[in-house]
């Protein structure tokens, strides 16, 4: 019988660094910052590449535990909902192609 590994939940927060806002995702000593207040496609692409490496290692879902009422928090919440959909889709495609690490 093949037991499915449970899905990990990774908490995220909206942070302000030098007057710029980011979605900060921390997992196992690594962190990813997705810019919210700047249009930086290269930074977003880099963040997605890091997330794909995490997807390869195991199943997870991103959760924003504390959602503020400010615009950046509300935008981040919607961003996270869409990001989780895409993570699950990518994970399924990677599983179909045998690109995930075994046992995950």
C-alpha positions as CSV (number, residue, x, y, z in Angstrom):
1,X,0.0,0.0,0.0
2,X,1.4,3.4,-1.0
3,X,0.9,5.9,1.8
4,X,0.5,9.5,0.7
5,X,2.6,12.0,2.6
6,X,0.5,14.7,4.2
7,X,0.5,18.2,2.8
8,X,2.6,20.7,4.7
9,X,1.2,24.2,5.4
10,X,3.6,27.1,5.1
11,X,2.7,30.4,6.7
12,X,3.3,33.7,4.9
13,X,3.1,37.3,5.9
14,X,3.1,40.7,4.2
15,X,6.2,42.6,5.3
16,X,7.5,46.1,4.6
17,X,11.2,46.4,4.0
18,X,12.6,49.9,3.2
19,X,9.1,51.2,2.3
20,X,8.4,48.3,-0.1
21,X,5.9,45.5,0.5
22,X,6.5,41.8,-0.1
23,X,4.9,38.5,0.5
24,X,7.4,36.7,2.7
25,X,7.4,32.9,2.5
26,X,9.7,31.0,4.9
27,X,10.3,27.3,4.8
28,X,13.0,25.1,6.3
29,X,15.5,28.0,6.7
30,X,14.8,29.4,3.2
31,X,12.8,32.4,2.4
32,X,11.1,33.8,-0.7
33,X,10.1,37.4,-1.2
34,X,7.5,38.2,-3.8
35,X,7.3,42.0,-4.5
36,X,3.9,43.6,-4.1
37,X,4.7,47.3,-4.4
38,X,7.2,47.1,-7.2
39,X,6.9,45.8,-10.8
40,X,9.9,43.5,-10.8
41,X,9.3,40.6,-13.2
42,X,12.8,39.1,-12.6
43,X,12.2,39.0,-8.8
44,X,8.8,37.3,-9.3
45,X,10.3,34.8,-11.8
46,X,13.1,34.0,-9.3
47,X,10.5,33.5,-6.5
48,X,8.5,31.1,-8.7
49,X,11.7,29.2,-9.6
50,X,12.4,28.7,-5.9
51,X,8.8,27.6,-5.3
52,X,9.1,25.0,-8.1
53,X,12.2,23.6,-6.3
54,X,10.0,23.3,-3.1
55,X,7.3,21.6,-5.1
56,X,9.8,19.1,-6.3
57,X,10.6,18.2,-2.7
58,X,7.0,17.8,-1.3
59,X,3.4,18.8,-1.2
60,X,2.6,22.1,0.5
61,X,0.0,24.8,0.7
62,X,0.7,28.4,1.5
63,X,-1.5,30.1,4.2
64,X,-1.7,33.7,5.3
65,X,-2.8,33.3,8.9
66,X,-3.2,37.0,9.7
67,X,-4.9,39.1,7.0
68,X,-4.9,42.8,7.6
69,X,-7.3,45.3,6.2
70,X,-4.7,47.3,4.3
71,X,-4.6,47.0,0.5
72,X,-1.3,45.0,0.4
73,X,-2.7,42.4,2.8
74,X,-5.9,42.0,0.8
75,X,-4.0,41.8,-2.5
76,X,-1.6,39.2,-1.0
77,X,-4.5,37.1,0.2
78,X,-5.9,36.9,-3.3
79,X,-2.4,36.3,-4.7
80,X,-1.9,33.4,-2.3
81,X,-5.2,31.8,-3.4
82,X,-4.1,31.8,-7.0
83,X,-0.6,30.8,-6.1
84,X,-1.9,27.7,-4.3
85,X,-3.9,26.7,-7.3
86,X,-0.9,27.0,-9.5
87,X,1.3,25.1,-7.1
88,X,-1.1,22.1,-7.0
89,X,-1.3,22.2,-10.8
90,X,2.4,22.2,-11.3
91,X,2.8,19.5,-8.7
92,X,0.4,17.3,-10.6
93,X,2.2,17.8,-13.8
94,X,5.6,17.2,-12.2
95,X,4.2,13.9,-10.7
96,X,2.9,12.8,-14.1
97,X,6.4,13.4,-15.6
98,X,8.3,11.7,-12.7
99,X,10.0,15.0,-11.7
100,X,9.3,14.9,-7.9
101,X,11.5,13.4,-5.3
102,X,10.5,9.9,-4.3
103,X,8.5,9.4,-1.1
104,X,6.9,12.9,-1.3
